Amino acid sequence: MFEVNNRKLLINEVATRDGLQNEASFVETDDKVALVDRLSALGYAKIEVTSFTSAAAIPALKDAEAVMQRIERAPGVVYTALIPNVRGGERALECRVDEFNLVMSASETHNLANLGMTRAQSLRQLADVSALALGVNVPVNISLSCVFGCPMEGEVPEDTVLELVGRFAAMGVTGVTLCDTTGMAYPTQVQRVCARVAQAYPELNVTGHFHNTRGMGLVNTLAAVQAGISQFDMSLGGIGGCPYAPGASGNVATEDVVHMLQWMGYDTGVELPGLILAARELERLVGHELPAQVSRSGDRLIHHAPPQGFHEIRERALARDAAAAK
């Protein structure tokens, strides 16, 4: 049974980085800034604004500095960015990023395919970038990809995940994100892995990051909640994905997950009507339909007008009762 209470959950938005970097069309800087500002007013705990990767590697986010410098920061919202290396970290510090989000994979093959490095090389680079941030009191989160499976290797040993998280903790980072990068996770696995990590490293803020590739994103989120995880990455409209998994769809859609959690009694702090409007604007910006459900259907108690001719239908039904009573 899933618990129902008013427990507080923290929601992180990743569409403005994880989502937009996968889009074929470039979203203009003014539109990115306006979107982040719009999201800032909706009650998020954290917004991943952009990535300080080279423009050649991710042209969709070539305006990282401009976006980060121009957004209007809301009190209480953490504005984070993906930091690939020391040079990216130096750029981010110049833009007053609130947190460094670093990435590596639990899978050796995926790490090589995605980052061009072995895991050992990634760990050395992460240590250097972490030292840069922590040296000026900027917190560091590390997103660990392929925690729940690799599309090229298959199962990823849970002990490998625990060992890597331990290496991150030793670097002095404040948080780790357990990423279902290609939508391979299933609920009992999610509960087990999340519980093990949270129990082994209680000093770390553990975040869940799920994809909906195989339709299990919502239930995996609930499984993580049951395991004690209280913070989650989500993507407005469900955009994003991994280029190294054929057929992989995007992240769980923010509006879908928030809708579910709020009706179950959890306190997400996020305004659902505003999410729906923001998703519709995002759909206009990217120029194609988004996979999310709630931004199309609306809240479960949204009222619709009866069909045309309903008054006549009702009158005929009442007339039948009247005739039968004679």
N, C-alpha and C positions, 0 to 999 in steps of 0.2 A: 504494500500500500504506500502511495505517495503521501507524505505529510502535507497538511494544509495549515499554514499559519501566516503571520505577518512578518516573517523573517526578511531582513534587508539583504538584497542582492545588488551588486554593483555592475553596471553595464558599460562596456567599452565599445566605441564605434570604430570600425576599421575600413569602412567603405572608401573613405577619402584617401587611403593609401593602398591597402590590400586589394580593394575593388578597382579603383581607377587605374592602377598600374597594368591591369589586364585588359583594359578597354582599347579597341582599335582606334577610336577617334580621340583626339586631344580635347580635353575640357579646359576652356580658357581660364587664365589665372583669376580674373574677376569672379567668374562663376564658382571656382573652387573656394575662394575666400568667402563669398556669400553663402555657400553651402555649409562651410564650417561654422560660420557665425550663426546660421539658422539652427544647426545642431546643438550649438553651445547653450541655447536657451531651453533645451528640452529635458534636461535633468541627467545627462550622462555623468559618469564618474571620470571617464577618460576618453579622449578622441585621438586616434592615431592620424595625424594631419598629413604626413608626407613621408618621403624617403630621401635621405641624403646620399643616395647612390649616384653614380655618374650619369649625366644626361644621355650618354651613348648607350648605357645599359638599360635604362628605363626612361625613354623619351617622354612618356606620359606624365612624369613627375619632374621634368627638367626645371620647373619653376619653384623648387622647394624653398629657396631662400625668400623669394617674393611672397609666397603664401604664408610662410611661418611668421614673417615680419609684419604682415598686414592684417592678420586675423585679430578680432576683438576678443580678448580673453575674459571668460566669465569666471567669477570667483568660485573656487571649489572644483573646477574642472582641470584635470591633468592633460596637458598637451604634449603628446609623445610623438616620436618619429623613429623610423627604422634607420639604424646606423650601421653601415656595412664594414667600416674600417676606421682607422685613426683620422684620416683626412676628412671623412664624412663626419666624424665626431667633432672635429675642429670647426667645420662649417656649421654644425648644429648648435654648438655653444655660442657662436656669434649671433645666432638667431634666438637665443634664450629658450631653447627647448627645455621642458620641465623634466623629461625623463628620456633616457636612451633605451630603445628597444633593439636588442641584438638577436641574431638568428643563427642557428645551426641545426643540423638534422641528427636524429638518433640513428639513422641509417647511413652507413658508409657510402653506399651507392648513390643514394639521393643527395647526400652532401656534396659528392663529387659532381653530380649532374647539375645541381642547383647553384652551387657556390664555387665549383672548380677547385675545391680543396679537400684533403682528407679531414677526418674529424680531429685528428691530432693537430693539424695546421689551424683548423678553425678555433680550437681551444686556446691556442697560443695567441691568435688574433683577438679573440674575445677578452682575454686577460689584459691585453694592451689597451683596448678600447674602454674596458671597465675601469682600468686604472686612471685613464684620462678623465672620465666622468666623475668617479668617486673622489678624485683629487680636488675637484671644485664643488663637491657636495651635490652633484646631480645624481639622482637614483638611477639604477640600472635594472631592467627586466630582460630576461633572456627567453625568447620563444623557441621551444624545442620542437622541430618538425618531425613528422612521421612517428610520433610516440605510439600510436595504436596500429601501426602497420605501414609497410613500404610497398609501393606498386611494383618495385623491381626485385626486392628481396623477400617479400612476404612478411611473416611475423617478425616483430622486433622484440627481443627478449626484455622482459620487464626489469630484470636486474641491470641491463644496459642503461635503461632510462634512469633508474635510481642512482647508478654510478655517475652518470653525466650531471644529474641535478646536484649531486654531492660536490662535483667539481665546480659548478656554478656557485654554490653556497660558499665554498672556500674562497672564491674571488671577492666575496663581500656584496654580492648583488642583493637587491631587496625582493625580487620576485622572479617567478618562472611561469611561463605559459605552456601548458601541455596541449599540443596541436594535433588534431586529427586532419592532417594536411590534405589527404585525398579521400576522405570519407570512408575509411575502412573500419572505424570503431563500431563496437556494439555495446549495449548497455551494461551487461555484467562485467565486461572487460573494463569499461570506463569507471564503474564503481570501484573495482579492485585497484586499478592503477592510481586513480586519484586519491583513494584512501591511503595507499602505501606511501605516496609522495608526501601527502599532507602530514601523516604521522611521523615519517622519518625526518622531515625538515619543517617543524612547526614555526621556525623563525621566518620562513619565506611566505610571501603572498603568492598563492597558487591560483592561476587563472585557467579557465577552460576555453578551448577554441575548437569549435566543431564545424564540419562541412556537411552538406546535405546530399552528397553524391548518390547515396543509396537510400535516401529517404529516412534516415535515422537521426538527423540532426537534432530534432526536438526532443526525442526520447533520450538521446545521449546527454543532452543538457540536463534533463531531469535526473538522470543517473548520477551526474556529477554533483548536482545539488544535494542528492541523498548522501553522497560521500563526504559532504561538508564543504564543498567548494562554493564560494560566495561571489566570485567575480568572473565575468565572461566576456569574451570578444564576440561581436556580431557585426554583420554588414548590412547596411540599409539596402533594401530591395533584394538582398541575397546575391549581390555581385561579388566577383572574385573567383579564385580557383587556382589550381596548380597546373603549370604547363607540362609537368612530367608524369601525368596520369591521364591517359586517353579517356575521354568522356567525363572527366571530373567536373562537377558543377561547383557552384560557389559556396560561400560560407552560409551558415544559417542566417536567415533574414531577421534583422532586428525587430521589425514590426510583428513578425510571426511569433518569435520567442517571447517578446514582452507581452503580447496579447495572451498567450498561454499562461505565463507565470502570474500575471496580474489576476486572471480569473481563478487561478488556484490559490490566491490569497497572499502571494509573495509581494513584497514592496520593492519594486525596481527603481522607483523615483523618476521614471521616464514617462513623458506625456505621449500617450498613444495617438491621439488625433494629430498632433504635430508631426509624429513619425510618418503617418500615412501621407500627409501633405508633402513632407520632405521627400518621401520616396517617389511621389508623382513628379516632383521637380527633377529629381535625379534621373528618372526615366526620360524626361525631356532632354536633359543634358547629354546623356549617352546615346540617345537616338534609337533605342530599341526596347522591347518589352522586358521587364525584369521578372525573375522567377518567383518572387515573394507572393504569398496568397492574401494576406490580410490587407495589403495596400490596394488590392482589387476588390475584395469582398467587403471590407470594413469590419468593425467590431461585431461580435456575435449578436448583440442586441440592437443593431442598427435597424431602424424601421423603414419599411418600403410601402409605398402606396398599393392598395389592392388593385387587381387587374381591371382593365377597362370593362365597363358593364357590370361591375360588382353590385351596385345598388339594385339593378334589375334582377340579378341572380338571387340576392337576399330576399327581395320581395316575392319572387316566385316560390322560394323555399318556405317562407312564412305562409304564403297562400295555400300551399299543400297541407300544412299543419292545420290551418283554419278549416279547410274543406274536410279533412279527416275527422275533425272534432264535431261536425254536424251530424 
